[in-house]
Amino acid sequence: MTEFWLISAPGEKTCQQTWDKLNVTTSRSNNLSTNFKFAIPDLKVGTLDVLVGLSDELAKLDSFVEGVVKKVAQYMADVLEDSRDKVQENLLASGVDLVTYITRFQWDMAKYPIKQSLKNISEIITKQVSQIDNDLKARASAYNNLKGNLQNLERKNVGSLMTRSLADIVKKDDFILDSEYLTTLLVVVPKINYLEWEKTYETLADMVVPRSSKLISEDNDSGLYNVTLFRKAVDDFRLKARENKFIVRDFQYNEEELKADKEEMTRLSTDKKKQFVCTEIVGYKTYSLNKYFSLILHALRVCSLCYVRSLLPTLVKMA
């Protein structure tokens, strides 16, 4: 990874002389670095006391902005999930890679007018980054809730017939509905006991409808059968079925509820895709903005430190 340092150099008679001397010292003779000009406008620095206090504040703000930048990148990685290869594509600043952005940095005079003091500019940045941090927390919380709800629904549709949701397996034709006396049960039968089930289910309890059972679905270990019987025989049938290692699932066929579950799954999946697209757009803009803040803060810190160092020797001599 390319490492960048933002440095100030002792002033010569002209800025160009300072630049030439820096290049001779660091790149042409020793090949220590590749240098780029980083233009900082003439800023209102204020008094020495203000600068000294501001140096500490800027250091804290710098760490805060860096932390928010990392959270934005992590949030994008979390939301992109299986498309993590797109994370780097989205971690751009104003549409360009970070190296290009840093080496061609320009101060935004409209947003951060140089007539404002360094302290005012730092306060503007603090307010804006805090807002981004709060928005990010809200988005992350909403996404995590959405993801959790969707995973819960998806989890219900996987696993064995003993535990998984049966909503997407059974059909209306598998049940006797709207009968005052008859009802349909769903029974999970181990594959090794298929033959035993076929021979015995009609005699597990009184009032079981003959030839009413059929295999609806199966997984690696078990099969799902339905069986029709009189409602008054349900409890007895459950008990006898359990004794024979046949498990009766608790399930009531309700077309409206099944439809609602499917619609909820579709809605959550759609919302997650929207979040994906939104992250690509908002995440890109937020990351760009935060990288800009980060560079601004580095510039302010260099500027304030330079003035402090240049003023201190003068004050010592005056004392």
N, C-alpha and C positions, 0 to 999 in steps of 0.2 A: 504494500500500500504506500502511495506517495505521501510524504510528510511535508507539511508546510509550516514555516515559521514566519511570523509577522514581526519585523525588526525595524528599529530606527537606527540611523547612522549619524555620526558626528557631522555637523554641517560644514561644508566648504563655502567658498564665496558664492557659488551658484548650486542649484539643485542638480544640474547636469554633472558638475564636477564631483559632487557627492556620489552620484550614481556610477560614474566611471571609476572612481576609486574603489567602491564596493565591488564592482565586477572584477576589477584587477585583483583585488585581495582574495575573493572567494571562488571565482570561477575560472578566470583565465590562467592564473598561476597555480592554484592548488586543486582545482576541479572539485571544490567542496559543495557547490550548489549551482542550480540554475535559478537566476533571479528574474523577478517580474516587478514592475512598478505597481504599487498599491496606492492609488490616489486618495488622500484624505483632505477634504476642504479645510479652509481656515475656520476653526470652531471657536466659540466663545468659551474661554476656559475658567474665568472667574478668579477668585483669590486663591492663595496657596492653601489656606485652611479648607476651603471647599474642595480643592483638588485632592488633598490628602484623605479627607473623608470619603470622597467619591471613589477613590481607588479601591477601598475595601468593599464598598457597595457594588462596584462593577465586577469585582472578583466573584462575589456571591451570585450576582445576576448572570454572569457568564456560566457558572456551574448549573444554574437553574435552566437556562436556555438549552444547554447541552443535554441535560436530562430529558427535557421535553422533546428534543430532536430524536433522541434514542427511543422514546416512547412512541413517537409517531411511526418510526421505522418498524418497531416491534408490532404495533397495531396493524400495520399494513401486511406484515408477514403472517400474522394470525388470521386475518380475514381472507387473504389470498390462498391460504391452506395448500391445496394440491397444485396451485399455480405459483408456488414460491419462486420459480424461475423468473417470474415477472416482477419480483420485488425490486431488483436492481434497475429494471427498466423504469420503474416509477420513482425511484430515489434520485430524482433530478432536481435541479434548481433552475427555475425559469426556463425549463425545456432543454437544458444542456447538462452535460456531466459536471461533477463537482470541480474537477481540475480546471476545466474551461471557465466555469463560473467564478472560481476564486481568482484566476489569473487575469480575468477581464472585468473584475468587480467595478461597479459604478455606484456612487452615492446617490440615493433618491432624494433630491432636493425638495420635492413636493411634500413628501411624507415627513421628512426630518430636516426642516429648514435650518440653515446654519446660523440664522439669527437667534435661534433658541440656544440656551446654555447647555453645556454637557449634562448637567443634572436634569434639566427638563427632558432632554432627549432620552436619557436613561429611564426616566419615569414613564415616558410614552411607551418605550419598549417593554417595561415591566408590566404595564397594563395590558398591552396587546398579547404578550406571551402568556400571561395569567389567564386571559380569556380563551386562548387556544388550548391551554392545559385543561381548563374546565370543560370545554366542548369535547375534547378528546376523552375525558373521563366519562362523560355522558354517552358518547358514541360507543365506547368500549363496553360500558355497562349494558346498553341496549343490545349490542351485538352478542354479548355473552348470554344474556337472557334468551335471545332468539335462538342461538345455537343450542343452548341447553334444552329448550322446549322441543326443538326439532329432533335432537338426539333421543329425547325420551320417547317421542312418537316412533322414530325409526327403530329404537330398541324393542319396542313392542311387536314389530313386524319381523323380527329375526329370532333365532333360537329354536328350541324343540317345540313340538306340538303340545308339550306339557305346560309350557309357560307363555308362548308367544300369542299375540293377538290373532284371533280367528276371523277378524272382520273381512280381510281380503281373500279368505279361503272359501268360506261358505256362501251359498246363494239362497235366495228366497225359496226356491224349489226344494231345498233340503229340509224344510220345516213344515209342520202342520201349524198353521196360524189361525187365530180368531176362533178357536174351538173352546167351548166351555168345559169339555171333559178330557180332551186329548192334548198332549204336549210332546215336544221332540227334545231329546237330550243328545249332547255330543259327548262321545266317549273315546278316550285315547287308549289304544290297544297295542301292546308290544308286538312287533312283527312275528316273533316266535309263537305268539298266542292267537294268531289270526284264526286258525282252524278251530281252536277251542271256543273262541268268541262266536263263530258262525254256528257251532253246535249248541251253545248253552244260553245265548243272550235271551231267547224267548222264554226260558224257564228260570231266570234269575229272580223274577218276581211275578206276582199275579198281574193279569191284565196288560201284558206286553203285546203289542200288535204283531202278529206273525209276519215274517218276511218284510219287516219295515226297516231293516238296517242295510245300509250300503256304505262302501268305503268312499269317503269324500276326498281325502288327501293323505299323503304320507311323507315322512322324512326318513333319515337314515335308520332310525331305531323303532319308530312307531307309526301307526296309522290312525286316522281320525274317522270314526264311524258315527252315523246318526242312528237313532232308534226312537220309535214312537210308542207311547204307552199312556195309560190313563193317569191323570194328575195325582189321584190318591195313592198310586203305587210308586211315586218318585222316590220317597225317602227309603223305602224298602229296597228298591232297585239300586240306589246309590251304595247302600251298605253291602249288599251282596256282590256288587261289581267290584268294590274295593277289596273284598276278601279274595277275589279271583284275579287281582292285579289289573283290573280295568278301571281307569280313572275317568270319572265323569267331570267334564269341565263346566264351570259356572258361566253360562252364556245365554243371553236373551236376545233373540233376533229383533232388532229395531232398525228399520230402514232409515229413519230420519237421523238417528244417532250415528249409524255407519256412514251416511252421506256427510254428516257434519265432520266426522273424523277425517275423512278423505279431503274435504275442503280445507280443513285446518292444516293438514300436511301440505297441500298444494300452496296454501297461503304462506306458510312459513318458508317453504322452498323458494317461492317467488321473492319474499322479503329478503331472504339471504342473498339471492342473486342481485337484488337491487343494492344491498349493502356492499356487495363486491364491486359493482360499478361505481357506487358512490365513493368507496374507499380509493379507487383509482384516481377519481377526480379530486375529491377533497384532500385525500392524503398527499397527492402531488402538490397541490397548492399550499397546504400547511407545511409540508417539508421544505418547499422552496422558501416560504416566508421565514421559517425558523432558521434556515441556513443563512438567510440575509441578516436576520437579527444577530446571529452568532458572529458574522463578519463585522457588522456594525460595532458590536461590543468589543471585539478584539481591537478594532480601530480606536474606539474611545479609550480603552485601557492603555494602548500604546501612546495615544495623544496625551492623556492625563499624566502618565508616568514621565514622559519626556519633559513636560512643562515643570513637573515637580523637581526633576533632576536639574533642570536648567535654572530654576529659581533658587534652589537651596544654596548653591555656592555663593550667589549674589547676596543672599540674606546673611550668610555667615560672615562675608567680608564687611557688610554694613554693621554687623554687631561688633 
